[in-house]
Amino acid sequence: MAKQVHIVPHMHWDREWYFSAEESKILLINNMEEIMERLENDPDYPTYTLDGQTSVLEDYLTMMPQNKERLKKLVQDGRLIIGPWYTQTDEMVVGGESIVRNLLYGHKDCQEFGSCMNIGYLPDSFGQSGQMPMILNGFDIHRSMFWRGTSERMGTDKTEFYWQSDDGSRVLTQLLPLGYAIGKYLPTDFDELKKRCDKYMPVLDKGATTDHILIPNGHDQMPLQKNITDVMEQLHHIYPDKHFFLSSYDNLFKELEKKDNYDTLHGELLDGKYMRVHRSIFSSRSDIKTMNTMIENKLTNILEPLASLAYTLGFDYYHGVIESIWKEMMKNHAHDSMGCCCSDKVHQEIVNRFMIANEKIDRLIDFYKRKITDAMDCHISLDKLTVFNLLTYQRKEVIEAQITTRMKSFKLVDKDKQIIPFEIVHQEIIDPGIIDRQIVHYGNYDPFVRYTIHFKDSIPAMGYKTYFILEDEIQKEISMQDCSLFENEFYKISFHDNGTIDIYDKKRDCLYQEVLLLEDGSDDGDGYDYSPIKDDYIIRSHHVKANIEIQQKGMKKVAQISYDMSLPKDLNSRKEKICDGQIHVCFEIELKDGSSYIGIKAHIQNNVKDHRLRVMIPLQIQGKMSISDFQFGMIKRPVYDLAMDVWEKERWSERPDSIYSMLSYVTIEGSHMAAITNSIREYEIVGKNYETLALTLYRSVGYLGKEDLVRRPGRPSGIKLPTPDSQLLKEMTFEFALTSYSNDKDLSILAKEYLTPLVSYNKMPYNAMKLNDVDFFTPYEYSLFEQESHLTLSTLKKAENEDRLVLRVFNTCEENQSLKLNIPLENTINLNEEHITFDNIILYNQVKSFLIKK
């Protein structure tokens, strides 16, 4: 029985949830004043923990900037404990770079005030990513605290243990077995306090491996408990054999670190036996999660490498702008915000932040493309088209680009005056005032034409190639026509009347049948979890009548499959098995010449409530494990969780369905077809033999939280608050691709390539936004470096504090890899961008960062 009881004053600060961020900020003014006064005036009240996220300080100082020096002094004196995060990040749905930047900017904020709490403190995240020990070690953090996701079947029933990632990184973990709020509003009445604590103490004592246990004294938005010393006096009377004292998490870990013979847990922690992990929250408000996916990919795959190229050519790297984008994103990455288990008002604020972040990204991408192209010599032609390849190897593929011009006809040539054949697939008239309002100001109203063209060429690794647009005498026609055969070098696709497709993989002589079948079932769940009604009425799109149009557009084939699908309009109709509503479905399928990707966009006009829509991809193999990615690596998971056989008997907090998250790809082990997503982040392997990949397009629900769900018995999660916007009665688009592959190790690189399209910039003599010329020239063709090793690029960015670039890569091959470039590596750095001993051996599922010269 533990005798030393650490009582740690803290608050868990949800910036937003069922209340808005603005509401919580007003409460924050009051709470922070009480905290500072107590710390400044009571030497016996040693510390207060500010929830491990610096965004709390940022919000507070936006409103009360005059108190910055007071806060600094308390932090520097070790009284107010801040960091290491910027926000309390989600671990399952957001990407690896997002988690790294959350810690990076959290540490940066802490440096401005003083010290940083050296604990990976995530007390309320909905499940724990198996890569978190590695990420924490990358910031020299070797301690972790969390609540959700463990059970004894993972290797221990103790509350202190080591937690280890695949690469061997580990953290000493203090589990919060009863959550972060068992010490909330502790009463001073002897009987009330004893009744309450008698429920907690046996659990804490049973799990403890040392003489030290923890009672966190705080709760969501809870003000400081002023009478905590009176409570402690009563606790001494109730438990005379225990010593109760005010402490900090750091003091607790100092005691835990005096021994090292702890059990070790490995990898992902997603058990919902003792606490809810909300394993189907990955599809709540999938419209918002889609925004996050697309913006994350654009930021790390396009903007940062492009800004890095520009930096090496002599342009500024706008760290401040990029940090502001990341912070806008990370406000949405807090566990409730990214979980989308919030009120409708908060979800709208989340959407607004994503829209701001996306607009900043798009404009900064345009700016860098323009600056690079504007700085080129114009002796061949002022009109140019520059194509950027932001991957680490040369690419030759179909390029789709836009050229806007007043030329009646034009041709493309490279720097050696070689003509580049192209095809026009679309054209539209553009008003000259949109191009440059000064044109019409001086009376020139001749229109421009914007052409969409296709051509094929090789683009250098991590660089670009420029083409010149010259007037031509030969008028080109639009290359578009109806076609009957839908195939390229890799696939032959045939279409069924119900809108499903068969894919014949020519390289592997394999046929995948009835792909893109839709499955719709009830969803009596809430913002946290999917939950069907009992005796569910499942409807599949077998019997719809689809309209199918197939066209050859330049160097790609495009099919449109559209139909209406009759469904119950709500739960009452579902229970009666009445289809009195419908959704409209339109699949756009794209197959480029020479491409191994089958691009798919699913446009859904949702008109019914309380349902879950999934798209089915039969992979023709009996599966035992799924394969998908998580942060900086690949993970295998069982298609059936054996706990499903005992969860009710053992009274689990939620049913352990094998519904999981992925970041960019998923397949069944042993298959050679995978799905790559730029939107969807939830999947399940289903079917009699677990042969079918089910991707959740969206869930339509009407409440933040509900009680007594089929999958989650008992109390509501959160609160029972209507959220009519979460019914998603609108049009939505989900973008993904199917691709054939040879080896599992190829999946990560294939996904990265699909999510890093070639991007282009068309320079012409006009632009509404004027810029002065720079005093140097950029080359017509450029490659910063080329990689020879089989590693996945995470991102390329400028270092925070030195004139070097950071190249971050990770390894999904089971054999060790080394980074091989055609330029020297300067040094190895950790994720906090601090120099460490040079090490170019990259283990399986390990991420490493290197410095390279400008």
N, C-alpha and C positions, 0 to 999 in steps of 0.2 A: 504494500500500500504506500503510495507516494505521500510524502510529508511536506514538500515544498510547493506551494501553490502561487504561481505567478499571475497576478491580476494586471492585465495590460489595458489601460484606457485607450480607446480608439474610436473612430467612426467609420462606417462603411458608407461611402458617398456615391450613390447613384446620381450621376449628373441629370439623368432623365429616366422616366419609367412610365408609370401611369400619370405622373406629373411632368411638367415641362422643365427644361434646363433653366429657364428664367425664374420659375418658382423656386427651384432649389437654390439658386444664387441668392435670392433674398434671405432665405433661411441661413445661408452660409455666412452672411454678414453678422448675424446675431451670434451664431455658434462660434465663429472664429474669435470674436471679441471675448467671449467667456473663456475660451481655451487660452488665449494669450494672457489675460488677466490672472488666471490661476497659475500658469507657469511662471509668470513674472513675480508673483507675490507669495507663492507657497513653495518653499524649498523642500518640503516633504512630499510634494507631488512631482515626481522626477521627470516623467516624459509623457508625451501624447503622440500617438501614431496617426498620421493623416492619410490613412487608407492606401498608401503605396502608390499614389498617382499625383503627379505635379500639376495636372490640369485643374485640380482643386485650388491650388495657389494662383494659377493663371486667372481663373474665374474670379477669385476673391480680389486680386489686385487690379483687375479691370474696373472694379467698382470702388475699391478702397486703396488707391495707389499710395496714399500718405502713410500706410502702415508697413511698407516694404522693409524699412530698416528694422522695425520691431521684429518682423518675421525672420529676417536674416540673423539677428542676434540670437533668437531662440534656436534656430537651426544650428548655428555655429557653436552654441553652448551645449548641443546634444540634447536639448529639451524637446524640441518639436522634430519629429521623425518624418522625413519626406522621401519620396521615390520608392523604387527605382523606375517605375513606369510613368508614361505620360497619361494614359488612361488604363483602366482595368480591362485588358484586352480579352476578347474571345480567343480561344485556342484552336477551335475546330474548323471554322469557316474562313477565317482570314489567312492570307498567305504568309509565307516565311519572312519576306522582306517587310511586311507590315508589322510583324511582331518584333523584328530586329529594330526597325525605326522607332517603334514605341519605346523600347528600352533606350535607344540611342538618344532620342530627344528628351526622355525622362532624365537620363544622366546629365545631359547638357543643362537642363533647367536646374538640376540639383547643384551643379558646379557654381551657378550664379549665387546660390544661397549658402552653400557650405558643403555639408556631407550628405551622403545618399545611403538609405537603408540597403544593406547588402543582402537582401532576401528576395527571392522570387515569389512575391506575395500576391496570390490570386485567390482570395477567399471564397469567391462565388462563381467562378467560371464553370460552364456547363460541360464538364469533362476535361481531361488533361491530355494534351498532345504528347505522343511518345518522344518527340524531338525537343521538348522543353528543357530537359537537363542539359543537352548540348547547347541550346541557345543561351541558357543562363550561364553556363561555363564560359561561353564566348564573351561575356561581360565580367568575367572573374567572380561570378556569383556561384556559390557552392551550397546554398541553403534554399529550401523551398517550403512554402506553406500553402495548403489548399484544403478544400472540404470534400468536393464531389468526385466520385468515380472509382473508389476502391472497395474491395471486399476480400475476405480471407482466401477466396479461391485464387487470388493473384499471387499469393506467396507469404502473406503474414496477416495476423489479426491484431498487430500492434500499431500504435499511433506514431511511432518513430521508426523510420526505415530509410535505407538508401533507395533512390529512384534513378534508374540508368537508361540511357539511350543506346541505340544499336552500335554507336561508335565507341562506347565505353565511358562516355561522359556521365557523371553522376552528381546528384545533390543529396545532402542530408535533409530529409523531409520531416516536418512536424505536421501531421494530419490534424485537421480540425474535425474530430469525429462527430460532433454535434453542431457544427457550424461556427460561424464567427460571432453569434449573438447570444450565447448562453448566459452571458453576464449583462444582458440589457436590463436596465431599470431594476436593478436588484433592490428588493424591499428591505427595510430596516426592522420590520416586525419579526420577532424570533420564529414564530410558528410558520409564517408565510415563507420566510427565507429557508427554513429547514425543509419544509415540504418541497420547495422547488429544487434546492441543491441536492437533496437526497435522490432525485432522479438522475442527476448529472454525475455525481461523484463515483458511483460504481462503474459507470462506463469509462470515465477518465482513468480511474485506478486500474481497471482491467487492461486497458490498452497501453498503459505506460510501461516503458522499459527502464526508466531511471526513477530517481526519487523526486522528479520534477514534473508537475502538470500545469496546464494553462487554463485560465478563465479569461477570455477576451471580454472586456467591459465596454460594450458599444453595440450599435445597431445601425440600420439604415437611417440616415439623416438624424441620428440621435444626438441631442446636445450632450455636452459633458455632464456626467453624474456628479453633482456637487457634494453629495453626502456619502461618497464612496468610503471614506474613513470610518463613518458610523457603521456602514455595512460590514466592513472588515472586522470591526470590534465584535459584532454579533457572530460572524463566522468563526472567530476564535473560541467563542463560547459553545457553538454548535459542534465544532470539530476541534477539541482541545489538543489532539495529537498532530494537527497540521499547522503549518506556519503560513499565514496569508500575508502577502506583501505586494505593494505596487512595483511593477517591473516593466520590462520592455521585451519585445521579441528577440532583440539582440542578446539580452542577458540570458534568456531561456536557451538560445542556441549555444552560448558559451558553456553552459552546463552540459548540454547534450553532446557537445564535441569532446568532452572529457573521456568518452568511450567510443569505440568504433566497431563493436561486434553487433551490427544491426542486420536484420534481414534486408534482402535486395529485391525490389520490384522492377520489372522491365517493361518499357514501352508504354503504349497507349492505355489510359485508365478510363474506362467507359462503363463500369458496372453501376447500375441503378438499384442496388439491393438496399442500401441503407439511406441513400440520399438520391434525389432525382437528378439525372443528368440530361433529361429531355433529348433523347437520342433522335427524335424526329423534328427537332427545332431547326434543322438545316434547310427546311423548305417553308418555314413561316415567312410570310410576306416575300415570296420568292422574287417579286418584282424589284424589291429593294436589294436583295442579295445579288440579283443579276446586275444591278447598277454597280455594286461593290466589285464584283468579279471583273467586269469590263474595265472599270477605272483602274483597279490594281494592275491589271495586265498592261494597260496603256502606259501607266506611269513607270513601271519597272522595265517593260520590254521595249518601249519606244522613247519616251521622253528622256529618261536618265542616260541611256546610251547615246542618244542624239546630242544632248547637251554636252556629254563628254567628248564626242567628236568635235563639236564646235569649239570647246575649250582647247583641244590640242591644236586647232587651227588659228587660235589667237583671240577668240571671243570670250566674254565673261561667262562664268558658270554661276547662275543666279541661285545660290544656296538659299537665300532668304525666301524667294518665291517658292522653291521646291519644298522647303520646310513648312511653309504655310499650307501647301497642298496636303502634305502628309498629316499635318495636325488637323486639318479639316476632315480628312478621312478618319483619323484615329478617334476623333470625338464620336464617330459612328461605330467604331470597333469595340467600344465598351460592351461588356457581355450582354446587358439587356438591350442596348441599341442594336447591336449586330444580330442578336437573337431575334429581334423584331417582336418581342413580347411586351409591347408598349401600347399606350393609347394612340388613337388616330392622330391626335394633335402632335404627338411626339414623332410618329412615323412621318408626318409631313415635314417636320423640321429636319429629320434625317435625310429625306429626299432632297430638300433644299440645299443641305450641306454638300451632298453628292453632286448636285447640279453645279454648285459653285466650284467644287474641286475639278469637275470634268471640264468646265469652261476654261479654267486656268490652264489645265493640261493642254487642251486643244490649241489655245492661243499661244502658249509657249512653244509647242511643237511647231506651229506655223512660223513663229518668229525665228527659231533656230534654222529651220529649212531655208527660210528666206535669207537670213544673214549669210549663210554659207554660199548660197547660189548667187546672191547679189554681188559678192566679193570676187566673182570670177571675171576674167578678162572677156570683153565682148567683141573681140575682133572677128570671130566667126559669125555670131548672131547674138542679138540682145535676147531674143526669145529662146528659152531653154527649158528642158525638162530634166530634173535631177532625181534619180531613184536611189533610195537609201536602203542598205541592207544592215540591220542592226543585230545580226548573229555573227558568230565567231568563225564562220566558214563561208566560202564562196557559194552562191546560189544561182542556179540557172532554172528559171521557171517562167510561166506566163505572168506577165506584168500588166496589171490594169491601172491605167493612169488617165488623168483628165488634162486636156489642153484647151485653153480659152484664147481665141484669136479672132482677128478680123480678116485674116487671109482667106481667100476663096478656096484655096487648097494648099496643102503643106506636105513637107517630107521631113523625116527624122534622119540626122546623120550623127555619127560619133565624132570624137576629137580628131580622128584620122580621116574625116570626110567620107567614111564608109556609110552607105545607106542602110538604115535599119527598117526592114519590112514591118508593117503594122496593119491592123484592121480596125475600122471604126465600128463600134457596136451601138453607139447612141449619140445623139446630138440634140441640143436645145438652145434656143435663143436667150441671150442674157442682156438685160437692159444695160446700156453703158453707164448709167448713173450708179449702178451697183458696183461696177468695176472701179470707177473714179468719178465722183460727182463733178470734178473740175471739167471733165470732157463735155458734159451737157451744159455746164455753166457758160462755156464759150460757143454753144450752139451746134455741137457735133452730136447728132442723134443716131448715127449709124450703129446698128446693133453688133454685139459680139456673138460668137457661137462657141458653146462649150461642148467639146468632143470627148467622149469616153473611148479610149483605144486599148487594144491588146497588142502586145508584142512579146517576143521571147529573147532574152539575152542573159549573159552572166554578169552578176553584180559582185564586186569585191567584198571580201570578209570585213565586217565591222567598218564599213565605209560607204562609198557611193560612186555612181557613174553618171555623167552628164551627157545629155543629147541636145542637139541644136535643132531648132525648128526653123526651117527655111521655106520660103514660098515656092510652090510647085505649079506646074501647068496641068498635071494630071489630076482630075477630080476623082476622089474615092467615094464609093458607095457604102452605105451601111451594110455590114456583114451580119445579117440575121435572117434566119429562115426556119420554117418548121422542119422537124426531123423525126424519124421513127426509131432509129437506133440510139440508145443512150449508153455509150460506152467509151472507154479510152484504153490506154495500154494496160491498166490495172484491173478494171472492172467492166462487167456488162450488167446493166440494171434493167429489170423488167417491172412492169407496173400492173397491179391488180385493180379491178373495178372499185374495190373498197378503199383504195388509197394506200394500201401496204405495198412494199416493194420486195423483190428478190434481188440479192446481190451475189453475182458470181465472181469470185476472186480468181482471176486468170492465172496469177503466179502460183497459187497453191491448190488450184483445182478444187475449190470449196464453195458450196452454195449456202447462203443464209436466206431463209425464207420468212415471209410475212414480217419483215422489218417495218417499224413505225406504226404498228398496231397501237391504238390508244385504249387504255383501261381506266374506267372511272368508277370510283366507289364513294361511299359516304364519308364525311369527316365531321364527327360530333365532338371534335377536339377543340383546341384553343390556340392562342399564340405560342404556346410552349410545345404542344404535342399533337400529332395526328392520333385520332382514335375513331375507329369505325363504330357504327351501331351494331347491335347484335343481329344476327341473321341478315347480314348486309346484302344489298341488291347491287351486284357488280354488273356493269355494262361495258362491253367492248365494241370496237368499231368494225366488227366483222361484216355487218350488214348495211353499212352506209353506202351511198352511191356517190362516188367521187367524180369530179370533173378534172381531167388531166390534160395539161398542155405542155408540149415539149418543143423547145427551140434550140437551134444552134446559134449562139451569139459569139461571133468571132472565134476565139480559141477555147471556148467553154460551152458546155451544154447546160441548159437550165430547164428544170421541170417545175411546174406549179400543180400541186394537188390540193383541191379545195372541196370541202363538203360541210354540211350541217350534221351535227350529232345530237340526237334527241336524248335528253336526260331529265330526271326529276328536278323540279325547280327549287326544292328545299328539302329539309329532313322529313317533313310530314309526307310529302309526295314519295320520297324514297322509301319510307316505311310501308306505304301503300303500293309500292312498285308501279307508280304512275309516272310516265315520261311526259310531263307537261311543260318542259322548258327545252332549251337547246343552246349549244355553243357552236360558233363558226370556226372552222379549222382551215388553215392554209399552210401547207408545207412547201417551202422553196428548196429545191435540191440542185446543187451546183457541182459539176464535174469538169475540171479543167484538163486540158491536154497535158499528159505527162505527170499528173498529180496523183499521189496516193491518198488524198483526202477527199471524202465525199462530204461536201459542205451542206449543212441543213439549217434552215431557219423555220421555226414553228411559230406562226402567228395565230394566236388564239383570242377570239372575242368571247369573253366569258359572260354569260347571262343568267347563270344559276348559282345557288348558294350551297354552302356546307358540303363540299365534295373535294376529292383529291383526284387529279388527273396525272397519269403516268404514261410515258411512251415506252413501248416494249421493243427490245432488240435481242431476238433469239441468236445465241452464239453457237448452237449445234454441238455443245459439249457438256457432259455431266460435270458439274462443278463442285468442288469441295472448298475452295478458297477464292475470294475475290482479290484482285490486285488494283490498288489505286495509289494516288500520291497523297502525301501530307507534306508539311513544311520541310523542304530540302531533302526529300527522300521518297521512298516507295514502301508501301505497307501491304501485308497480306492479312486478310481477316476471314474467319469461317463464314460460310454461307448460311449456317444454322448455328445459333448459340444454344448449347446444351442446357443452359439455365432456363430456356423456354419450358423444359419438362418439369421444372420444380419451382418456378417463380411464385406461383400462387400458394403452394404448400409452405414455402419459406417466407412468404409475405414480403416479397420485394416491393420497393417503393414504386417501381414501374416495370412494365413488361419488357424483357430484353430482346425485342425484335432486332434482326440483323439489318437495321437501317443505319447507313453510315454516311459520312461526308467524304467528298473528294475535293481537290482543288482544281485539277485540270484534266485528269484522265481516269478511266476505270475499265476493267475487263474481268473475265473469269480466267483463273489460272489454267493454262493449257490451250486456251483459244489463241487465234491469230488475228482477231478483230477487236478493236478497242474504240471506246467513245472518248472524244476530247471535248471539253466544254468551255465555252466562254460565257456561261450564264449559270447553268444548273449546278448545284453542289450537293445533291442528295441522291443516293442510289440504294437499291436492294437487289439481291439475286433471288429470283423466284422461279416457279415452275415445278412440275412433278419431280424432275431430276436436277433442279437448280441449274437450268441451262439458259435462262433468260435474264438479261440485264434490264431492270426497270429503273428508268430515270424519272424522278418526280419533277414534273413541269411546275405545278403549283398546288397549294392547298388553299381552299376558300373557307374561312371560318368567321364567326361573328362576335367572339369574346376574347378578351385578354386572357382570362383564366376561368376554368370551370371545374366543378367537383365531380367525383365519382365517374371517371371515364373508364371505358372498358380496358384500356391499356394502362391506366394510372388511377387506381382506386383512391378514395379518401378525399381529403381537403383540396380546395382549388390551389393551383400554383398561382402565385401573384394574387390578384384580386379579380372578382367576377365583375368585369367592366365591359359593356358593349363596345365593340370595335367594328362598326359596319363597313368601314373602308377596307378591312381585312378580308371581306368577301371577294375583293378583287373583281368587281363588276365593271370590266373595262377590257381594252385590247392590250395584249402582252406579246412580246417577242422573246423567244428563247433560241439561242444560237449554239450549235454544237456540230461536231463532225464525226464521221466514222473513218477509221483507217486500218489497213492491214499492216502487220508488223512481223518481224522474224523472231526477235528475242525480247524478253522483258526489259532488258537494259536499254533497248531502243525507245521505249515508250516515253520516257521523260524528254528526250531530245525531240521526238516527233511532236509531242505536245507543245514544247517551247517554240518549234518552228511554226506550227499552225497559229499560235497566239502571238507571233511576231511577224506580221505581214510586211512585205516590202512596201515602203511609203514613198510618195513622190511629191515634188514641188514644181509648179509651172511658173517660170518667171516671164513676164511680158513688160512692155514699155509703160504700163499704167498700174497704179496702185493708189487706193484712196488714202492710205496711211503712208506718208512720206518718211523716208529715212535718208540721212546723209551717208555717202560712201565712206568705207573705211580706207585706211592708207596702206593696205596690203592686198595681195591677190590670193585667193584659194585655188587649188588645182582643180582641173576638170574631172579627175578621177583620183580616188583616195582610198587607202586601206590602212587603218591604224595598226591592226595585227591580225594574225590568223592562228587558230588553235588546231592542233593535230591530235589531241587526246579525246577520249570518249567521256567527256564531262559535260554536265548541263550548266549553261550560263544562268545565274540568278539575276545579276544586274551588273552594269558598269556605271560608276558614278565618280565624281570628284571627291577626294578625301576631304573631310571636314576641316582639317587644320594644317594641311600642307599641300604643296603644288605637285601632287601625284594623283593618279587615278586608282580607284579601288575596283578590282575585278573579283567578283565573288562567284564561285562555282561549287557544285555538289556532285556526288558520285552515287549513282543507282546501280552500279555494277557490283557484283559480289566480290570481285577481285579488286585489290587496291589499284588506284590510278595516280598518275602525276600530271600536273598541268604543263603542257608543252606548247609554247608560243614561238612565233618567229621573231620575237623581241625579248629582251631580258626581263626577268622578274626582279623587282627591287628588294622586296621583303615580304614576309608573312605578317599579317596583323590579325588581331582578334576582332570580334564583331563590334566592339567599342572603338575600333580603329586605333588601337594601341599596338606598338611594335612588340612582337614576340619572337622567339627563336625561329629562324627560317626552317620550314618544314613543308616539303612538297610531296608528301605521301598522304593521299586522301582515301580514307576508309569508306566502306559501304555505308550509305546514308549519312555521310559526313559532309559538312559545308566548311569551306575555307576561303579566306579572303587574302588577296595579294595586292601589293602596290606595284604599279608600273609607271614608267616615266611619262611625263606630259607629252 
